[in-house]
Amino acid sequence: MASDAAERAYSDAGAAEDPQHPGVGILTYDHRDGTWSLAPAAAAAALLGVGASYPRTRAGWIALVHAEDRAGFVAALDALPRVGVLQHLHRIDRPGDGALRWVAVSGKLRYDADGRPGTLQATVQDVTDRHRRDEAVRRQPGFLRALLQTIPDAVWLKDADGVFLACNQEFERLLGATEDEIVGKTDLDFVPPEAAEFFRQKDQEAVAAGETRHNEEWVVYADGRRALWDTAKTPMVSDGRLVGILGTARDITERRRAQNDLDQSQRQLREMFQDHTAPMLLVDPDGSVIVDANPAASALYGYPRDALVGTRFADLSQLDEAELTRDHWEALTAGRSYRVSAHRLASGEERMVESWISPTEAATGPLLFVILHDVTERVRAERRLRMVAKVFTQSHDGVVICDADERIVDANPAFTAITGFTREEVLGETPRVLASGRHDPTFFASMWNALSCQGYWEGEVWNRRKSGELYATHTSIAAVTGDHDEITHYIGTFSDITALKGHQAQLERLAHHDPLTGLANRLLLGERFEWALAQARRHPGHHLAVCYLDLDAFKPINDTHGHDVGDLLLVAIGNRLSRSVRAIDTVARLGGDEFVLLLTGLSGVDQCVALIQRVLHAVTQPIAINGLDFSVTASVGIALAPEDGTDADTLLRHADQAMYQAKQAGKNGIHLFDRAEEHAARVRRRQRERVSFGLGAGEFRLHYQPKVDMVSGAVVGVEALVRWEHPDRGLLLPAEFLPWIDGTDLDAVLGRWVLDEAIRQVSAWRSDGLALGVSVNVSPAYFQRPGFVDEVAAALRGAPELPPRALELEIHESAALNDLDAATALLDRCHALGVAIALDDFGTGYSSLTYLRQLPIDTVKLDPTFVGAMTTSRGDLAIVQCVIELSKAFDRAIVAEGVETIELGTRLIALGCAVGQGYGVAAPMPPTEIPGWIARFTVPEAWAHPG
């Protein structure tokens, strides 16, 4: 039944084409004699602007085509017998009104029985509005496109007494009066009495029926023109009371006149519907059921015709029911509706479809004629254009658009914010208005070459603002091409990276240079190392030297005068080092007072030594800081490539080891790396690592050697002596392990452990009733370490029951050798804690008398070397006598170490030294043995009653 309805629809479809869809006509062209006709009859004037007298010949048809499109159209006509299809889009010059319109011609050629070209049947459609809209999308992004809809019907409103209340423009044209002149009057004021009576009767019939009543009537316009109207009158009721009558009228004169012509085109319309490349549907407005679909519609949706027929249009369109109903109502009442919306295909894909809906009449009643166009790509293009427009205006990057001649045609707000030039100031100018002058012609030649070859260029450009200020940009330029690959525009985008460039340069310097001296840091030194090693490999006759330089006695200056002075001294030293080497060399600071000199292109070791001697001479010159003159020396270790290594880490390590040897050799000198020394250094490192492990594993012990009054027999204290209970080698004395850690951080770690353990043990004895004092040896390295006094104070706080005087610190005179004043200050702070101070091994140094006079010490300990030899050496005896007398003169207590025999004790007592310690008294013993030994100890008769 749907198929029958479709057939009847085609028989009447043409009735709607002229008045309801004036943009479409059916063209019949006889290829044999070149004659043509256009149905309906009015379409010739509506579409082509020609009257009945216009020649319907091939020449006449071609003459309508615009001159610029004519050649292509003629070619299409000439090709028609061969291809059998005519599809052409061109402009026509309408003779009637001179208007320029776009039309689309689409149809198939039918052949005679003998195969000769016969008649072409084609649709001719005015697509000017759509063409202009598409052109606007392409050429004018950002502008909204809309299709102007007009309502040709006359509309008026009367009250219950037939007095006009309102009307539209079409009704004004009918009566030849304005709305203001019509409102308040009746039909009698404008038409003859018999006509006014006819209108009144029709109004009453509608009122009596209580519903809309239609009738056809001939009316005469004010200008004398007669027209047949299809009139609808509807009573308007409010609260059960008649308040007025709404009248609408549609001029159907031309539709009646065209009826015969349209009937003749039934078959042509049917064929056009089937053969047209545009998807078309016929839809029953009652329920929106599809009653027919052409092959193009089946191809669009992916459903066969039989599946589409009977399907609701709402099942294809993704519009909701309310919107779809409004579209259909608009088409039925206004003659046309237009919509772009999503449609779902059989595959499940959604496509954007443009729907043109107009009413048509079929024998079974009104239908909706739907022409569809897949505009998915166009919609996507519009969205992209809107997005591009938004990006253009809101982007923080500057955007400038130039034509093919490099003239600026547009610029966004960010362009003004960055450059200072307004858009109006640069329109028509070239980007050279921003030129900084910092780039040479080759830079721009390379840029244009990239644009020409690749269509794109990206890089950093220095420009100049309107104020004259220079700024750096990260710029991208793209060439835009036309349909024939010709460049039509250039689009440049740029961001201001001036601050970033400055920050980058600052970070680059911070990353590669020492912040204090400005010299190369370890990272930059590594990069220079790689380059220098590569150069040395390419030139075998050239040598590379790594010189590790460490300042001698810098720490006392830093501690005494403060870090500010120390920093200024380091800066001055760095400047001198830089001035002393060659331009190809590198000076780096690794930290503290350690510097590295990377010397390249050397002829041999002699040239290297000569350069370093020059460097040392520059370093040792006095430096004035804050009114004071400072003189420092330096120790330098040298490693050569490739003799001493072929990679940066190895050379640097070997130079460091050589520098350590220079320190050991007396400082202020140069030492070349020696592999035998390097082996010894590895041995030392392994020994230190074993000592460190032993400390962590609890392998160290303290033994205690008593100090006694050799006359009275009183035990006056004990000296704590460290021992290593090695799991493999047994009990080790200090001489077997202390040399490995001398001067290292491990020295101080062991010293703090001895201090804490000795105080703990003496406190434990006191808890058991044994009141003893303890002497603890402090190495020079530990004594001079920052925070030493604080560590002593912390150790005492850990044993609050122990009187501070019970602790005696034994300091070797070499601890004061470098800086007597600093040593004095440290000992004063120790005295302030309440502890006693002993000067150990007195007599072995170079300034003993000075130390005895200046240092705040309580006890002098005679060196065991002199004590042991005084019975056989008059010189050693004289030294012992001298030390005893000096101690008495300076009011210092005296203790003799190395009392190995009774005879030595007797001689010491005779010389005035009564307190001694040594194997002649007791050997060092574990703490558990001390109480028993004290209980058993008695002095020899020779000591108790000296001669």
Buried (B, 14 or more C-beta within 10 A) or exposed (E): EBEEBBBBBBBBBBBBBBBBBBBBBBBBBBBEEBBBBBBBBBBBBBBBBBEEEBEBEBEBBEBBBBEEBBEEBEEBBEEBEEEEBBEBBBBBBBBEEEEEBBBBBBBBBEEEEEEEBBBBBBBBBBBBBBBEBBEEBEEEBEEEBEEEEEBEBBBBBBBBEBBBBBBBEBBBBBBEBEBEBBBEBBBBBBBEEEBBEBBBEBBBEBBEEEEEBEBEBEBEEEEEEEBBBBBBBBBBEEEEEBEBBBBBBBBBBBBEBBBEBBBBBBEBBBBBBBBBBBBBBBBBBEEBBBBBBBBBBBEBBBBEBEBBBEBBBBEBBBBEEEBBBEBBEBBBEBBBBBBBBBBBBBEEEEBBBBBBBBBBBBEBEBBBBBBBBBBBEBBEBBEEBEEEEEEBEEBEBBBBBBBBEEBBBBBBBBBBEBBBBEBEBBEEBEBEBBBBEEBEEEEEEEBEEBBEEEBEBEEEBBBBBBEEEEBBBBBBBBBBEEEEEEBEBBBBBBBBBBEEBEEEEEEEEEEBBBEEBBBBBBEBBBEBBEEBBEBBEEEEEBBBBBBBBBBBBBBEBBBEBEEEBBBBBBBBBBBBBBEBBEEEBBBBBBEEBBBBBBBBBBEEBEBBBEBBEEBBEBBBEEBEBEEEEBEBBBBBBBBBBBBBBEEBEBBBBBBBBBBBBBBEEEBBBBBBBBEEBBEEBEEBEEBBEBBBEBBEEEBBBBBBBBBBBBBEEBBBBBBBBBBBEBEEEEEBEEEBBBEBBEBBEBBBBBBBBBBBBBBBBBBEBBEEEBEBBBBBBBBBBBBBBEEBBEBBBEBBEEBEEBBBEBBBBBBBBBBBBBBBEBBBEBBEBBBEBEBBBBBBBBBBBEEBEEBBEBBBBBBBBBBBBBBBBBEEEEEBBEBBBBBBEBBBEEEBBBBBBBBBBBEBBBBBBEBEBBBBBBEBBBEBBEBEBBBEBBEEBEBBEBBEEBE
